Amino acid sequence: MKKILSTLIFGLFVIAAMAQEQAVYSQYQVFPNLINPGVTGFDNNYLFLANARSSWTGFPGSPSTYTVMYNGPIGDKLGLGGSVFAEKIGEQTVTRIQGSYAFRFQVQRAKIGLGLTTEFLRRRVSGDVLNNPIVDPNDGVLEGSVDGQRLFTSSFGAHLLFDDRVFASLVLPTAIRARLDEIPLDDPGSESGAGVQYYIFQLGAIVDVPSQNFKLVPSIAIRNVRDVPFQVDLNLQGRFLEDKLIAGLTYRPNTGGSLAFLLGTRYNNFNLFYSYDVSFGPFQQYNSGSHEFTVAYGFERKKPRVPVENTDIYQQN
């Protein structure tokens, strides 16, 4: 049994060596700027955000991720942001440094944001893995991973809000991908290049019930991301008391069945959210689900005051 568990954990390390480059969040429906650069500065607010996610809690070597992010507007048309991401999964660590840029404009009743990210990614496996007796010490891929893999990637995103009621977004993650090292990889699809074979699409609506001080936000998200199984999210969110209390539910039918529960609050400029993911698959018996926390502080950009002309001067002249 102990040998089986060790093999299973090592299998997790191998999966980690080819892990996804696009971070996975459950709270993207509350903070879409976590995955979509087109939302950068979209709502004309400055946002400072810290996110922590622990997946498969209780299982040895389970992933833990941490994200620190800033987003904000520049003038009336531009948005600028940056983030630092760190992940620990098994014996592997991943670090991502990202900048995001967006152009915002309005066409009649539609608000549109178009953005992109530039990102440096470093992925490294601990040298202790080479001492594992079930590991081939002459594995070139593993040796290269110990030295560290470095990548440059760029993603594109678009976000649309029509009449403050219907929203749609499209993200092309790692649309541009360049290798910055010579580490041999077994995956031919991991070479440098550009393409649109990966995407994240979301469509939803905001149903306002002003008589009850309540909003209902149904949405669907379709994700096809590198090295991650194809996924469909069916989301339902309720916003109460002018968004001071937010609760949500996500059902993923195509991953063996899973649910994610969301609960959060917005008080003045502070945001606090927690979500819990649980799977219906057999692997759930080996872990305690996934937990995600977000703490954020945001405030609205104040437009510069237009100086009032002194009409007395003109009258004197």
MOFEN-V194850 format. One record per backbone hydrogen bond with DSSP energy under -1.0 kcal/mol. NH is the residue of the N-H (numbers start at 1). CO is the residue of the C=O. If there is no record, write none. Layout:
nh=(NH,NH)
co=(CO,CO)
This chain:
nh=(5,6,7,8,9,10,11,12,13,14,15,16,17,18,19,30,31,34,35,36,39,40,42,44,46,47,48,49,50,51,52,53,54,55,57,59,62,64,65,66,67,68,69,70,71,72,74,78,79,80,81,82,83,84,85,86,87,88,89,90,92,93,94,95,96,97,98,99,100,101,102,103,104,105,107,110,111,112,113,114,115,116,117,118,119,120,121,122,123,124,125,126,129,130,131,132,135,139,143,144,145,146,147,148,149,151,152,153,154,156,157,158,159,160,161,162,163,165,166,167,168,169,170,171,172,175,176,177,178,180,190,191,193,195,199,200,201,202,203,204,205,206,207,209,212,214,215,216,217,219,220,221,222,223,224,228,231,233,234,235,236,237,238,239,240,241,244,245,246,247,248,249,250,251,252,258,259,260,261,262,263,264,265,266,267,270,271,272,273,274,275,276,277,278,280,284,285,286,287,288,290,291,292,293,294,295,296,297,298,299,301,311,313,315,316,317)
co=(1,2,3,4,5,6,7,8,9,10,11,12,13,15,16,27,27,31,32,32,36,37,39,41,299,71,297,69,295,67,293,65,291,63,289,56,59,88,53,86,51,84,49,82,47,80,78,74,102,72,100,70,98,68,96,66,94,64,92,61,89,124,87,122,85,120,83,118,81,116,79,114,77,112,110,107,161,105,159,103,157,101,155,99,153,97,151,95,149,93,145,91,126,127,128,129,132,136,139,140,141,142,143,144,123,121,178,119,176,172,115,170,113,168,111,166,109,162,162,204,160,202,158,200,156,172,154,193,152,150,187,188,177,175,224,171,222,169,220,167,218,165,216,214,209,209,239,207,237,235,203,233,201,231,199,225,223,221,251,219,249,217,247,215,245,213,240,240,264,238,262,236,260,234,258,252,278,250,276,248,274,246,272,244,270,267,296,265,294,263,292,261,290,259,257,281,282,283,284,57,277,54,275,52,273,50,271,48,269,46,44,309,310,311,312,313)
